[in-house]
Amino acid sequence: MDAYVQTIAEHCVYWRDLLCWERLSGDLLCGRVMDRLDDTDERILAELNEHARATFAEIGQRVNLSAPAVKRRVDRMLDDGVIRGFTTVVDRNALGWNTEAYVLVFCHGTIAPERLRAAWVDIPEVVSAATVTGTADAVLHVLARDMRHLEEALERIRSSADIERSESIVVLSNLIERALP
């Protein structure tokens, strides 16, 4: 197993263990993820992350299972919500979305996360949004075609909720991008 696949497998173990931290009377209380993920499942997940278009037979060769056994495990992980879906990752630069920024948002008073989500969910340039600790209330990941487009998106973001101010951090170059944390 190469180092990258090993790292992905270790991350899977970390997140599985994180979901199952509570103990009561010596019995481990966990969600469905811990009950059903084993080392083979984690290796399958690592293979899917590394080779998303691999067939079940190819994955099976790498994890020492038959293609039908791999399919059953993938189907179970889909049913359990471990795998949330499959997607195509498009190079945004090929579509002309060359400008990327992180926007720190500072709100007037307290605003519920649901209100912020509702304010930004229909702005297509906002590819992710999260509430955060610290002085900012939220951080947004924003993509745009160019600086003018970014400015227009920022105006829509600012006018969509009770925002006191925002700070934009424009990305010069991406150094590391991973599928898993």
Backbone as CSV, one residue per row, in Angstrom:
resi,resn,N_x,N_y,N_z,CA_x,CA_y,CA_z,C_x,C_y,C_z
1,MET,0.873,-1.177,0.000,0.000,0.000,0.000,0.906,1.222,0.000
2,ASP,0.673,2.116,-0.967,1.531,3.292,-1.016,1.197,4.253,0.125
3,ALA,2.062,5.231,0.333,1.942,6.142,1.486,0.649,6.947,1.447
4,TYR,0.223,7.367,0.264,-1.003,8.175,0.169,-2.224,7.358,0.595
5,VAL,-2.325,6.133,0.066,-3.457,5.273,0.428,-3.419,4.970,1.917
6,GLN,-2.225,4.747,2.471,-2.091,4.508,3.909,-2.570,5.720,4.702
7,THR,-2.213,6.927,4.250,-2.654,8.149,4.931,-4.168,8.262,4.910
8,ILE,-4.789,7.989,3.762,-6.250,8.034,3.662,-6.858,7.021,4.625
9,ALA,-6.298,5.825,4.664,-6.822,4.804,5.572,-6.698,5.255,7.026
10,GLU,-5.585,5.893,7.372,-5.416,6.389,8.741,-6.437,7.470,9.063
11,HIS,-6.743,8.345,8.086,-7.769,9.369,8.312,-9.131,8.721,8.538
12,CYS,-9.419,7.661,7.773,-10.697,6.965,7.962,-10.792,6.406,9.376
13,VAL,-9.701,5.814,9.871,-9.689,5.294,11.239,-9.882,6.428,12.230
14,TYR,-9.220,7.558,12.006,-9.358,8.702,12.905,-10.812,9.135,13.003
15,TRP,-11.469,9.332,11.843,-12.858,9.802,11.856,-13.785,8.748,12.428
16,ARG,-13.529,7.467,12.165,-14.351,6.410,12.754,-14.244,6.462,14.267
17,ASP,-13.018,6.579,14.772,-12.812,6.627,16.216,-13.402,7.885,16.825
18,LEU,-13.352,8.993,16.096,-13.909,10.239,16.598,-15.415,10.119,16.798
19,LEU,-16.075,9.351,15.931,-17.515,9.167,16.057,-17.879,8.251,17.223
20,CYS,-16.910,7.555,17.790,-17.191,6.531,18.789,-16.367,6.747,20.044
21,TRP,-16.479,7.876,20.676,-15.614,8.211,21.798,-16.253,7.980,23.137
22,GLU,-17.557,7.807,23.202,-18.237,7.747,24.485,-18.311,6.315,24.997
23,ARG,-17.996,6.127,26.275,-18.094,4.810,26.900,-19.052,4.885,28.077
24,LEU,-19.835,3.846,28.252,-20.762,3.771,29.373,-20.743,2.341,29.884
25,SER,-20.382,2.149,31.142,-20.314,0.833,31.775,-19.426,-0.119,30.988
26,GLY,-18.367,0.405,30.422,-17.424,-0.426,29.688,-17.871,-0.780,28.281
27,ASP,-19.106,-0.472,27.914,-19.593,-0.767,26.570,-19.426,0.461,25.694
28,LEU,-18.898,0.253,24.516,-18.701,1.362,23.591,-20.033,1.710,22.944
29,LEU,-20.419,2.976,23.076,-21.637,3.448,22.420,-21.225,4.140,21.141
30,CYS,-21.672,3.642,20.016,-21.293,4.285,18.774,-22.435,4.306,17.783
31,GLY,-22.216,5.122,16.763,-23.182,5.210,15.679,-22.987,4.074,14.706
32,ARG,-23.749,4.102,13.643,-23.693,3.031,12.658,-22.318,2.898,12.025
33,VAL,-21.578,3.985,11.922,-20.298,3.942,11.221,-19.351,2.955,11.887
34,MET,-19.176,3.073,13.203,-18.249,2.200,13.917,-18.735,0.763,13.902
35,ASP,-20.026,0.551,13.993,-20.560,-0.803,14.032,-20.250,-1.573,12.760
36,ARG,-20.094,-0.873,11.647,-20.018,-1.578,10.385,-18.736,-1.366,9.597
37,LEU,-17.886,-0.428,9.977,-16.635,-0.215,9.245,-15.548,-1.101,9.820
38,ASP,-14.903,-1.838,8.956,-13.746,-2.605,9.389,-12.554,-2.189,8.529
39,ASP,-11.423,-2.850,8.732,-10.215,-2.478,7.985,-10.420,-2.600,6.471
40,THR,-11.160,-3.607,6.053,-11.401,-3.784,4.619,-12.248,-2.645,4.065
41,ASP,-13.287,-2.240,4.815,-14.087,-1.082,4.390,-13.202,0.150,4.239
42,GLU,-12.317,0.352,5.187,-11.436,1.521,5.143,-10.499,1.458,3.947
43,ARG,-10.024,0.258,3.610,-9.166,0.119,2.436,-9.960,0.375,1.153
44,ILE,-11.215,-0.066,1.130,-12.074,0.209,-0.031,-12.292,1.713,-0.171
45,LEU,-12.570,2.390,0.939,-12.739,3.852,0.900,-11.475,4.539,0.396
46,ALA,-10.329,4.083,0.855,-9.061,4.674,0.408,-8.875,4.458,-1.095
47,GLU,-9.211,3.272,-1.569,-9.101,2.987,-3.008,-10.060,3.864,-3.815
48,LEU,-11.291,4.028,-3.322,-12.249,4.882,-4.023,-11.765,6.324,-4.067
49,ASN,-11.146,6.781,-2.991,-10.614,8.145,-2.982,-9.456,8.306,-3.955
50,GLU,-8.649,7.285,-4.073,-7.479,7.352,-4.947,-7.845,7.066,-6.408
51,HIS,-8.747,6.117,-6.619,-9.094,5.662,-7.974,-10.619,5.598,-8.098
52,ALA,-11.259,6.731,-8.183,-12.724,6.797,-8.144,-13.390,6.056,-9.302
53,ARG,-12.712,5.916,-10.411,-13.320,5.255,-11.570,-12.960,3.782,-11.660
54,ALA,-12.281,3.259,-10.665,-11.907,1.846,-10.676,-13.158,0.976,-10.614
55,THR,-13.097,-0.167,-11.272,-14.215,-1.112,-11.203,-14.163,-1.842,-9.867
56,PHE,-15.282,-2.484,-9.527,-15.302,-3.275,-8.294,-14.262,-4.392,-8.364
57,ALA,-14.047,-4.936,-9.560,-13.041,-5.991,-9.723,-11.637,-5.450,-9.447
58,GLU,-11.334,-4.265,-9.960,-10.012,-3.668,-9.723,-9.807,-3.362,-8.243
59,ILE,-10.827,-2.818,-7.613,-10.719,-2.547,-6.171,-10.565,-3.858,-5.422
60,GLY,-11.336,-4.863,-5.832,-11.253,-6.174,-5.188,-9.859,-6.767,-5.258
61,GLN,-9.179,-6.615,-6.390,-7.807,-7.110,-6.511,-6.893,-6.430,-5.505
62,ARG,-7.102,-5.139,-5.293,-6.232,-4.383,-4.387,-6.508,-4.686,-2.915
63,VAL,-7.751,-5.070,-2.591,-8.095,-5.315,-1.178,-8.371,-6.792,-0.900
64,ASN,-8.083,-7.651,-1.881,-8.240,-9.104,-1.746,-9.684,-9.535,-1.494
65,LEU,-10.602,-9.014,-2.294,-12.009,-9.417,-2.260,-12.499,-9.625,-3.687
66,SER,-13.594,-10.359,-3.823,-14.225,-10.502,-5.132,-14.971,-9.216,-5.472
67,ALA,-15.241,-9.028,-6.750,-15.995,-7.843,-7.177,-17.373,-7.778,-6.512
68,PRO,-18.129,-8.897,-6.431,-19.432,-8.818,-5.758,-19.318,-8.446,-4.272
69,ALA,-18.262,-8.908,-3.614,-18.077,-8.566,-2.194,-17.786,-7.074,-2.035
70,VAL,-16.982,-6.526,-2.939,-16.703,-5.084,-2.898,-17.992,-4.312,-3.141
71,LYS,-18.784,-4.743,-4.124,-20.045,-4.055,-4.422,-20.975,-4.079,-3.210
72,ARG,-21.100,-5.220,-2.546,-21.959,-5.301,-1.352,-21.504,-4.321,-0.286
73,ARG,-20.200,-4.238,-0.071,-19.674,-3.326,0.950,-19.901,-1.862,0.557
74,VAL,-19.676,-1.529,-0.705,-19.904,-0.153,-1.160,-21.391,0.189,-1.036
75,ASP,-22.264,-0.728,-1.439,-23.710,-0.492,-1.309,-24.099,-0.277,0.148
76,ARG,-23.534,-1.082,1.056,-23.843,-0.923,2.480,-23.353,0.435,2.995
77,MET,-22.149,0.848,2.568,-21.630,2.147,3.009,-22.463,3.296,2.430
78,LEU,-23.014,3.110,1.236,-23.939,4.107,0.682,-25.221,4.163,1.513
79,ASP,-25.782,2.995,1.814,-27.016,2.930,2.610,-26.830,3.532,3.998
80,ASP,-25.648,3.318,4.590,-25.369,3.810,5.945,-24.948,5.274,5.970
81,GLY,-24.743,5.870,4.805,-24.340,7.272,4.771,-22.847,7.495,4.932
82,VAL,-22.069,6.421,4.967,-20.610,6.564,5.038,-20.116,7.189,3.737
83,ILE,-20.609,6.672,2.618,-20.361,7.273,1.310,-21.614,8.072,0.991
84,ARG,-21.451,9.364,0.794,-22.612,10.230,0.572,-22.938,10.409,-0.900
85,GLY,-22.149,9.862,-1.775,-22.437,9.971,-3.197,-21.155,9.976,-4.004
86,PHE,-21.315,10.025,-5.298,-20.191,10.074,-6.221,-20.366,11.320,-7.073
87,THR,-19.281,11.938,-7.431,-19.382,13.195,-8.164,-18.239,13.313,-9.163
88,THR,-18.395,14.232,-10.067,-17.341,14.579,-11.006,-16.670,15.846,-10.500
89,VAL,-15.365,15.840,-10.434,-14.623,17.023,-10.009,-14.121,17.718,-11.271
90,VAL,-14.660,18.892,-11.518,-14.325,19.650,-12.726,-13.284,20.704,-12.365
91,ASP,-12.295,20.855,-13.222,-11.295,21.906,-13.023,-11.974,23.247,-13.250
92,ARG,-12.141,24.015,-12.189,-12.849,25.299,-12.283,-12.166,26.255,-13.253
93,ASN,-10.854,26.133,-13.390,-10.133,26.999,-14.332,-10.560,26.722,-15.773
94,ALA,-10.897,25.470,-16.071,-11.353,25.126,-17.418,-12.681,25.804,-17.734
95,LEU,-13.457,26.116,-16.698,-14.738,26.803,-16.873,-14.596,28.315,-16.768
96,GLY,-13.368,28.781,-16.539,-13.129,30.213,-16.458,-13.304,30.810,-15.074
97,TRP,-13.452,29.976,-14.058,-13.591,30.468,-12.678,-12.195,30.488,-12.061
98,ASN,-11.431,31.536,-12.360,-10.016,31.602,-12.010,-9.723,32.321,-10.702
99,THR,-10.706,32.955,-10.104,-10.481,33.746,-8.897,-11.124,33.045,-7.713
100,GLU,-10.353,32.934,-6.650,-10.796,32.216,-5.455,-10.502,33.080,-4.241
101,ALA,-11.432,33.092,-3.295,-11.229,33.890,-2.084,-11.901,33.216,-0.897
102,TYR,-11.391,33.543,0.266,-12.038,33.192,1.527,-12.509,34.507,2.120
103,VAL,-13.744,34.527,2.563,-14.340,35.761,3.061,-14.734,35.566,4.518
104,LEU,-14.125,36.371,5.392,-14.516,36.378,6.800,-15.694,37.329,6.941
105,VAL,-16.762,36.862,7.568,-17.984,37.649,7.703,-18.206,37.983,9.173
106,PHE,-18.448,39.251,9.434,-18.716,39.752,10.785,-20.137,40.310,10.785
107,CYS,-21.013,39.744,11.608,-22.433,40.128,11.615,-22.730,41.135,12.717
108,HIS,-23.806,41.891,12.523,-24.355,42.748,13.582,-25.059,41.823,14.565
109,GLY,-24.635,41.819,15.806,-25.312,40.985,16.805,-25.191,39.506,16.491
110,THR,-26.170,38.761,16.964,-26.171,37.311,16.793,-27.166,36.923,15.702
111,ILE,-26.710,36.128,14.772,-27.573,35.620,13.709,-27.471,34.101,13.731
112,ALA,-28.595,33.434,13.699,-28.622,31.968,13.711,-27.959,31.419,12.447
113,PRO,-27.221,30.317,12.581,-26.590,29.713,11.404,-27.590,29.408,10.283
114,GLU,-28.811,29.014,10.652,-29.823,28.713,9.633,-30.145,29.949,8.784
115,ARG,-30.173,31.119,9.411,-30.440,32.364,8.668,-29.287,32.687,7.720
116,LEU,-28.056,32.453,8.184,-26.900,32.695,7.316,-26.923,31.737,6.132
117,ARG,-27.188,30.465,6.411,-27.260,29.478,5.335,-28.322,29.890,4.316
118,ALA,-29.497,30.262,4.798,-30.580,30.675,3.898,-30.183,31.902,3.076
119,ALA,-29.398,32.799,3.665,-28.982,34.018,2.964,-27.990,33.719,1.842
120,TRP,-27.173,32.696,2.006,-26.089,32.443,1.056,-26.297,31.241,0.148
121,VAL,-27.238,30.375,0.450,-27.380,29.127,-0.300,-27.673,29.362,-1.783
122,ASP,-28.325,30.444,-2.124,-28.661,30.709,-3.526,-27.623,31.557,-4.263
123,ILE,-26.502,31.830,-3.626,-25.419,32.570,-4.286,-24.439,31.528,-4.833
124,PRO,-24.441,31.274,-6.147,-23.650,30.170,-6.692,-22.145,30.319,-6.493
125,GLU,-21.662,31.532,-6.334,-20.222,31.735,-6.135,-19.757,31.235,-4.772
126,VAL,-20.670,31.106,-3.820,-20.333,30.584,-2.488,-20.338,29.065,-2.581
127,VAL,-19.135,28.465,-2.568,-19.040,27.012,-2.699,-19.055,26.308,-1.351
128,SER,-18.756,27.034,-0.274,-18.918,26.489,1.069,-18.997,27.646,2.055
129,ALA,-19.657,27.379,3.170,-19.793,28.383,4.225,-19.814,27.651,5.553
130,ALA,-19.186,28.250,6.558,-19.141,27.627,7.882,-19.134,28.705,8.951
131,THR,-19.806,28.419,10.066,-19.656,29.290,11.223,-18.339,28.912,11.880
132,VAL,-17.694,29.899,12.512,-16.355,29.671,13.047,-16.203,30.300,14.425
133,THR,-15.147,29.886,15.115,-14.784,30.525,16.371,-13.906,31.727,16.063
134,GLY,-13.689,32.559,17.054,-12.849,33.738,16.859,-13.706,34.971,16.663
135,THR,-13.115,36.000,16.098,-13.835,37.266,15.964,-14.832,37.267,14.811
136,ALA,-14.593,36.488,13.776,-15.534,36.402,12.655,-16.682,35.473,13.029
137,ASP,-17.824,35.698,12.406,-18.982,34.834,12.629,-19.021,33.665,11.652
138,ALA,-18.491,33.885,10.452,-18.519,32.840,9.433,-17.363,33.045,8.467
139,VAL,-17.028,31.970,7.765,-16.048,32.052,6.686,-16.689,31.412,5.460
140,LEU,-16.546,32.094,4.329,-17.096,31.612,3.069,-15.958,31.316,2.102
141,HIS,-16.113,30.270,1.326,-15.191,29.967,0.236,-15.920,30.395,-1.034
142,VAL,-15.336,31.325,-1.762,-16.006,31.944,-2.906,-15.153,31.762,-4.160
143,LEU,-15.801,31.373,-5.259,-15.144,31.277,-6.558,-15.789,32.269,-7.512
144,ALA,-14.980,32.844,-8.405,-15.481,33.808,-9.386,-14.627,33.743,-10.648
145,ARG,-15.148,34.330,-11.716,-14.407,34.336,-12.981,-13.206,35.271,-12.927
146,ASP,-13.387,36.413,-12.293,-12.326,37.416,-12.227,-12.609,38.322,-11.038
147,MET,-11.788,39.349,-10.856,-11.952,40.235,-9.696,-13.270,41.006,-9.746
148,ARG,-13.689,41.406,-10.922,-14.967,42.129,-11.021,-16.126,41.227,-10.594
149,HIS,-16.112,40.003,-11.060,-17.137,39.029,-10.691,-17.094,38.769,-9.180
150,LEU,-15.891,38.671,-8.620,-15.753,38.488,-7.173,-16.376,39.668,-6.431
151,GLU,-16.107,40.875,-6.904,-16.664,42.063,-6.252,-18.197,42.040,-6.282
152,GLU,-18.764,41.630,-7.410,-20.223,41.530,-7.511,-20.771,40.489,-6.536
153,ALA,-20.080,39.359,-6.440,-20.509,38.310,-5.509,-20.414,38.799,-4.066
154,LEU,-19.347,39.521,-3.745,-19.190,40.051,-2.384,-20.311,41.027,-2.038
155,GLU,-20.732,41.825,-2.998,-21.841,42.757,-2.752,-23.128,41.993,-2.450
156,ARG,-23.372,40.917,-3.194,-24.565,40.110,-2.921,-24.476,39.432,-1.565
157,ILE,-23.286,38.969,-1.208,-23.087,38.340,0.104,-23.363,39.351,1.208
158,ARG,-22.782,40.527,1.081,-22.931,41.560,2.120,-24.376,42.031,2.271
159,SER,-25.115,42.077,1.184,-26.494,42.580,1.260,-27.503,41.494,1.623
160,SER,-27.068,40.257,1.709,-27.999,39.151,1.933,-28.306,38.879,3.397
161,ALA,-27.527,39.413,4.312,-27.743,39.179,5.746,-27.332,40.444,6.494
162,ASP,-27.551,40.457,7.786,-27.224,41.629,8.612,-25.723,41.625,8.912
163,ILE,-24.935,41.998,7.903,-23.476,41.923,7.991,-22.900,43.297,8.298
164,GLU,-22.071,43.317,9.331,-21.392,44.557,9.713,-20.250,44.859,8.753
165,ARG,-19.432,43.829,8.491,-18.297,43.998,7.584,-17.805,42.628,7.151
166,SER,-16.935,42.628,6.167,-16.311,41.389,5.716,-14.857,41.668,5.373
167,GLU,-14.059,40.627,5.438,-12.652,40.701,5.028,-12.418,39.607,4.009
168,SER,-11.903,39.974,2.855,-11.655,39.006,1.794,-10.179,38.662,1.726
169,ILE,-9.912,37.398,1.573,-8.548,36.902,1.422,-8.501,36.197,0.070
170,VAL,-7.831,36.791,-0.899,-7.764,36.229,-2.244,-6.644,35.195,-2.292
171,VAL,-6.947,34.045,-2.864,-5.979,32.953,-2.976,-5.052,33.227,-4.156
172,LEU,-3.756,33.150,-3.906,-2.769,33.304,-4.978,-2.493,31.968,-5.650
173,SER,-2.277,30.933,-4.839,-2.085,29.589,-5.383,-2.481,28.569,-4.328
174,ASN,-3.054,27.469,-4.788,-3.414,26.368,-3.896,-2.207,25.458,-3.748
175,LEU,-1.814,25.225,-2.522,-0.631,24.407,-2.269,-0.982,22.947,-2.036
176,ILE,-2.080,22.694,-1.327,-2.511,21.330,-1.030,-4.028,21.273,-1.164
177,GLU,-4.517,20.287,-1.898,-5.955,20.029,-1.988,-6.146,18.531,-1.823
178,ARG,-6.975,18.145,-0.863,-7.218,16.730,-0.588,-8.709,16.456,-0.567
179,ALA,-9.063,15.212,-0.827,-10.464,14.817,-0.779,-10.925,14.624,0.657
180,LEU,-10.051,14.162,1.521,-10.386,13.915,2.924,-9.578,14.832,3.821
181,PRO,-10.136,15.128,5.007,-9.371,15.966,5.950,-8.141,15.264,6.467
